């Protein structure tokens, strides 16, 4: 969907859930979650508690998350387990990318084997399957196939050298999509005919993104509606991505949480630079695991990364101060996640 088409479609009708599924029995939280596609917002997927109206009647309006995908993909299936788990703790998360019933485990198996970090132990996926790193033979075959593809591309380029080079592929997503879907949620929350009417705590909003999606988060972090940012395996460093550079760090106005996969994570260096550059009036926490760039998103209920995200959001958006221990108390962090390391400043 193009930006113009999206803008034209949003806000023209009440929310109309037309697709629905439950992932991992709805998560481990007190409110079983569901994944929905909405006819009035086809470019996004919503993760929310089931029986939304009943829960809001008892608990009050729920905080909101807007989420951007790794690789800036127009597909959020990579984070389906984590977002479903977070929603089960009383959050409504709108993720870039249309509703998709893809098999999460089938997709992640190949990704994990090709990017298996040496620092990580056994990898057990949510379906119980154990993933082993690629063998030497498999790595050799992969390298040979990549070399063959490069050779074919070079031959094709030489053959077509007199022709105008084709334009490079364009990203199908862009940072302001996070604000556009927040606008849609705001309209739905105010519309009496909407299933989201008075269900959303729009003064408690988090922007969250993984990898390239983190650059999209930084690109919109200036928006005053955003109360905290969650950067998963992400950092801008000295790069320019999605129109975002290190200059975006000057626009931060909310507490920041970086969840990084340690030195094996390709985002590690950039995240360190971000941490050093963030101004002295912006609270920031960085936790590092040994899981590499793929985190624990393929593990049951999103693994330990989901647990950390829930604790951060409960603290920042719900005011549950007790959840801050993971981020402020080194002894507690060591007790809960012995292999993780954490730093913080400006608290």
C-alpha positions in Angstrom: 0.0 0.0 0.0 1.4 3.4 -0.9 1.6 6.3 1.5 -1.2 8.1 -0.4 -3.5 5.1 -0.4 -2.9 4.5 3.3 -3.6 8.1 4.3 -6.8 8.1 2.2 -8.0 4.9 3.8 -7.4 5.7 7.5 -10.1 7.4 9.4 -12.9 6.8 6.8 -14.6 4.1 8.7 -15.0 2.5 12.1 -12.6 -0.3 13.1 -13.8 -3.5 11.4 -12.0 -6.6 12.6 -12.2 -9.1 9.7 -9.3 -11.5 10.5 -8.4 -13.0 13.8 -6.2 -15.6 15.3 -4.8 -16.6 18.7 -1.0 -17.2 19.0 0.4 -19.6 21.7 -2.9 -19.8 23.6 -3.0 -16.1 24.0 0.2 -15.7 26.0 1.0 -16.0 29.7 -0.4 -12.7 30.9 -3.7 -12.2 32.8 -5.5 -11.2 29.6 -5.4 -13.7 26.8 -4.4 -12.0 23.6 -5.4 -12.2 19.9 -4.0 -11.0 16.6 -6.4 -9.1 14.3 -6.5 -7.6 10.9 -8.8 -4.6 10.4 -10.6 -3.7 7.2 -10.3 0.0 8.0 -6.5 -0.2 8.6 -5.3 -2.8 6.2 -1.6 -1.9 6.3 -1.3 -2.9 10.0 -1.8 -5.8 12.4 -3.2 -5.2 15.9 -2.2 -7.3 18.9 -4.6 -6.9 21.8 -6.3 -8.7 24.7 -9.4 -10.7 23.8 -12.7 -9.4 25.1 -11.3 -5.9 24.9 -14.4 -4.0 26.1 -14.9 -6.3 29.1 -11.2 -5.9 30.2 -11.3 -2.1 29.8 -14.5 -1.9 31.8 -12.7 -3.6 34.7 -9.1 -2.3 34.3 -9.5 1.0 32.5 -8.1 2.1 29.1 -5.0 0.2 27.9 -1.6 1.6 27.0 -0.6 1.6 23.3 2.5 0.4 21.4 3.3 1.3 17.8 5.8 -1.2 16.3 8.2 -1.1 13.3 9.8 -4.3 11.9 13.3 -5.6 11.5 14.7 -4.8 8.0 11.9 -2.3 7.8 9.8 -5.1 6.3 6.1 -4.7 5.6 5.5 -7.8 7.7 5.5 -8.3 11.4 5.4 -12.1 11.6 9.0 -12.1 13.0 7.7 -10.5 16.3 4.4 -12.3 16.5 5.3 -14.3 19.6 6.7 -11.3 21.5 3.8 -8.9 20.5 1.2 -11.5 21.4 2.8 -12.1 24.8 3.1 -8.3 25.5 -0.6 -7.8 24.6 -1.6 -10.5 27.1 -0.3 -8.2 29.8 -2.8 -5.5 28.9 -1.5 -3.6 25.9 -2.8 -2.8 22.4 0.1 -3.0 19.9 -0.3 -1.8 16.3 2.5 -3.2 14.1 3.4 -2.1 10.6 2.5 -4.8 8.0 -0.8 -6.4 7.0 -2.3 -9.3 8.9 -0.5 -12.5 8.0 -1.1 -16.2 9.1 2.5 -17.2 8.2 4.1 -20.1 10.1 6.5 -18.2 12.5 8.5 -21.3 13.3 9.0 -22.3 9.6 10.2 -18.8 8.8 12.6 -18.5 11.7 14.3 -21.9 11.4 16.4 -20.9 8.4 17.2 -17.5 9.8 18.4 -18.9 13.1 20.7 -21.5 11.5 22.4 -19.0 9.2 22.9 -16.5 12.0 23.6 -18.7 15.0 25.7 -16.7 17.5 28.7 -18.6 19.0 27.8 -17.1 22.4 24.4 -18.7 22.5 23.7 -22.1 24.0 21.0 -24.5 22.8 18.3 -22.9 20.8 14.8 -24.3 21.5 12.1 -22.8 19.3 8.5 -22.2 20.6 7.4 -25.5 19.0 10.0 -27.4 21.0 12.3 -28.0 18.0 16.0 -27.7 18.8 18.0 -25.7 16.3 21.6 -26.6 15.6 24.2 -24.3 13.9 25.0 -24.9 10.3 27.6 -27.6 9.7 30.9 -26.8 7.9 29.5 -28.5 4.8 26.3 -26.5 4.9 28.3 -23.3 5.4 30.5 -24.2 2.4 27.5 -24.9 0.2 25.9 -21.6 1.3 29.1 -19.7 0.4 29.3 -21.4 -2.9 25.7 -20.6 -3.8 26.3 -17.0 -2.8 29.4 -16.8 -4.9 27.5 -18.3 -7.9 24.7 -15.7 -7.5 27.3 -12.9 -7.4 29.0 -14.2 -10.5 25.6 -14.4 -12.3 24.8 -10.8 -11.2 28.2 -9.6 -12.5 27.7 -11.3 -15.9 24.2 -9.8 -16.2 25.5 -6.3 -15.2 28.2 -6.6 -17.8 25.8 -7.7 -20.5 23.5 -4.8 -19.7 26.2 -2.2 -19.1 25.0 0.0 -21.9 21.5 0.0 -20.5 20.4 2.3 -17.7 20.9 0.6 -14.4 17.5 -0.3 -12.8 16.6 1.6 -9.6 17.3 -0.1 -6.4 14.5 -1.7 -4.4 12.5 0.8 -2.4 11.5 0.2 1.2 7.7 -0.4 1.4 7.5 1.2 4.9 8.6 4.5 6.3 8.9 6.0 9.8 5.8 8.2 9.8 3.7 5.0 9.4 4.1 4.8 13.2 2.4 8.2 13.7 -0.2 7.4 11.0 -1.4 4.3 12.8 -1.3 6.3 16.1 -3.6 8.8 14.4 -5.9 6.0 13.4 -6.0 4.6 16.9 -6.7 8.1 18.2 -9.6 8.5 15.8 -11.0 5.1 16.7 -10.7 5.8 20.4 -12.8 9.0 20.0 -15.4 7.4 17.7 -18.4 6.0 19.6 -19.1 3.5 16.9 -15.6 1.9 17.0 -14.7 -1.2 18.9 -11.8 0.8 20.4 -14.0 3.6 21.7 -12.6 4.8 25.0 -10.4 1.7 25.2 -7.0 3.3 24.7 -4.8 5.2 27.1 -3.3 7.6 24.5 -1.3 9.4 27.1 0.6 6.2 27.6 2.2 5.4 24.2 5.4 3.5 23.4 7.3 3.3 20.1 9.2 0.1 19.6 11.2 -1.3 16.7 13.7 -4.1 15.9 16.9 -3.5 13.9 16.0 -1.2 11.0 12.6 -0.6 12.7 14.6 1.1 15.5 15.7 3.7 13.0 12.1 4.3 12.2 11.4 4.7 15.9 14.2 7.3 16.2 12.8 9.1 13.2 9.5 9.8 15.0 10.7 9.9 18.6 10.2 13.7 18.6 6.4 13.3 18.7 5.2 14.4 22.1 2.6 11.6 22.2 5.4 9.1 22.6 6.2 8.5 26.2 9.0 5.9 25.9 11.0 4.2 23.1 12.1 0.5 23.0 15.1 -0.3 20.7 15.4 -4.0 20.0 18.8 -5.1 18.5 19.0 -1.6 17.1 21.1 1.6 17.1 21.8 4.4 14.6 25.4 5.0 15.4 27.0 6.8 12.5 24.7 5.3 9.9 21.9 7.0 7.9 18.9 4.7 7.7 15.3 5.5 6.7 16.2 9.2 6.7 17.4 8.9 10.3 20.9 9.9 11.6 22.5 10.4 14.9 20.9 13.9 14.8 17.6 12.3 15.8 19.1 11.5 19.2 18.9 15.3 19.9 15.1 15.1 19.6 14.6 12.5 22.3 12.4 13.5 25.2 11.4 10.2 26.8 13.1 7.3 28.7 14.9 4.9 26.3 15.4 1.2 26.5 17.9 -0.6 24.4 17.7 -4.5 24.4 20.8 -5.7 22.5 22.2 -9.2 21.8 25.8 -8.6 22.9 28.9 -8.3 20.7 27.5 -11.0 18.3 24.7 -8.5 17.5 25.4 -6.5 14.4 23.7 -3.6 16.1 26.0 -3.7 19.2 28.4 -1.0 18.1 25.8 1.4 17.0 23.8 0.9 20.2 26.9 1.7 22.2 27.4 5.0 20.3 23.8 5.9 20.8 24.1 5.3 24.5 27.1 7.5 24.8 25.6 10.3 22.7 22.1 10.5 24.3 21.9 13.7 26.3 22.3 13.9 30.0 18.7 14.7 30.7 17.3 11.6 28.9 17.1 8.4 31.1 18.4 5.4 29.2 19.0 1.7 30.0 20.9 -0.8 27.9 20.7 -4.5 28.5 22.9 -6.9 26.6 22.3 -10.7 26.3 24.3 -13.3 24.4 21.6 -14.0 21.9 22.9 -12.1 18.9 20.7 -10.1 16.5 17.8 -12.6 16.5 17.2 -12.1 20.2 14.8 -14.7 21.6 11.8 -13.9 19.4 11.5 -17.4 18.2 11.4 -18.9 21.7 8.2 -19.8 23.5 6.2 -16.6 24.3 9.0 -14.5 22.9 11.5 -15.7 25.4 13.4 -13.5 27.8 13.3 -10.5 25.5 9.5 -10.4 25.9 9.8 -10.6 29.7 12.2 -7.6 29.7 9.9 -5.6 27.3 6.8 -6.2 29.6 8.7 -5.1 32.7 9.9 -1.9 30.9 6.4 -1.1 29.7 4.8 -1.9 33.0 7.2 0.5 34.6 7.1 3.3 32.1 3.5 3.2 30.9 1.6 1.8 33.9 3.7 3.3 36.7 4.5 -0.1 38.3 7.7 1.0 40.0 8.5 -2.5 41.2 9.2 -3.5 37.7 12.1 -1.1 37.5 14.4 -3.4 39.5 15.5 -5.3 36.3 16.8 -2.0 34.9 18.1 -0.2 38.0 19.4 -3.0 40.3 22.4 -5.0 39.2 21.9 -7.7 41.7 18.4 -8.3 40.6 19.4 -8.4 37.0 22.1 -10.9 37.8 19.6 -13.0 39.7 17.0 -13.0 36.9 19.3 -13.2 33.9 22.8 -14.2 35.0 24.4 -13.9 31.5 23.0 -10.4 30.8 24.8 -7.2 31.4 23.2 -3.8 32.0 24.2 -0.1 32.1 22.1 2.9 32.8 22.4 6.7 33.1 20.4 9.8 33.9 18.2 8.2 36.5 
